[in-house]
Amino acid sequence: MCAIALSLAYPVREYVAQRSQISQLQKREAAVRRDVRELTEKKARLGDPEYVKREARRRLHFCEPGEQCYVVLDGQGGTSEQEQAAGPTRTPPWYETLWKSVEAADRQG
C-alpha cells in the first residue's frame, strides 16, 4: 500500500503544479489579449485624421493656416515669486527645449 502511495505522490504533485502553471498562463494570456485589443484601438484612432489634428492641437499647439492661436501659460495672472516657487514645476513645450538645445550647440560650435 505504501509503495503505491509513494509511486503516485510524484505524478499527483506534478499534476497540481502544472494546473497552477496553466492557470497563471491563462491569466497572462488574458492580460496580453487585453493589451493587444487596446493597442489595436489606439492604432485605429491614430489612423483617423481628425484625431491626429486634435492631438496635434492639444499636445503640440499646432494651428491651422489663417488661425490665430493663443497659449495660456498660467491662469493665476501676476503671481509673486514665492507663490510660483510653491507651485509645481512647469515642463517647457518640446519646441522650447529644441530651440534651447540649438542655441547651446551654436554657442559651443
N, C-alpha and C positions, 0 to 999 in steps of 0.2 A: 504494500500500500504506500509506504514511504517512497519507494523508488518511482512509482507512478506520479505521486505528488511532486517529487523533485524534478522529474522529467517534464512535467507540464508547467512548472513555475517560470522557466525562462521564456518559452513561447508566449505565455499569457502576459508577462511583463513587457515583452516586445510589442505585442498587440496593443496594449494600453498606451505605450509610448508612441506608437505610430498613429493611433487615433488622436492623440493630443497634438501631434505634429500636423496631421491633416486638418484639424480644427484651426490651428494657428495659420496655416497656409490659406485656408478658405477666407479667414478674416483679412489677411493681407491682400488676397485677390480682390475682395470686395472693395477695399480701400483704393487699390490701383485702378479698378474699373471706374470708381467714382472720380478719381483724378483725371482719367482719360476722358470721361464724359465732360468734366468741367473745362479741360483744355480744348476739346472739340467745340464746345460752345464759345469759348474765347476766340478760337480761330475763325468761327463763323462771324462773330461780331467784328473782328478785325478786317474781314472781307467786305464789310458794309461801308461805303464811302461816307455816309452821314455820321456814322460812329467815329470814323477816323477824324473827320472835321471837328466834331465835338471835342474829342480828346485833344486835338492839336490846339484848339482854342483854350481849353481848360488848363492843360499842362504846360504848353509852350507859349501861350499868349499870342497865337497867330491871329491875324486879321485878314479879312477878305479885301481885295483891292477896292479902294474907294471908301472903306470904312474908317471911322475914327475910333480907335480903341483906347481905353484907359485902364491902368492897373492901379488899384488902391492898395498901397503897401501896409497901411496901418489905419484902423478905424478909430484910433484914440485921439487923433488930432495932434496938437502940440503937447507932448508929454515931457516931463523932466527927465534928466539923465538917471536919477535914482529909480524912477518907475520903469524906465527902459532896461536897467540892469536887473531888476527883479523879474522881468518877463522872460518868456522862453526866447532862446536864440533863434534868429531868422536864418534860414538856409537861402543863399542867393540863388537866383534863377540860373539855369545852365549857361545861358549866353553871357551872363556877367562873369561867371567863373572862366569861361572860354576866353573872353576878352582880356581878363587879368593875366591869364597864362600867356597870351600872345604878347602883351606888353612886357611881361617879365622876360620872355625869350628875346624880345627886341633889345631890352636893356643889357642883356648878357652878351649878345652876339654882335 
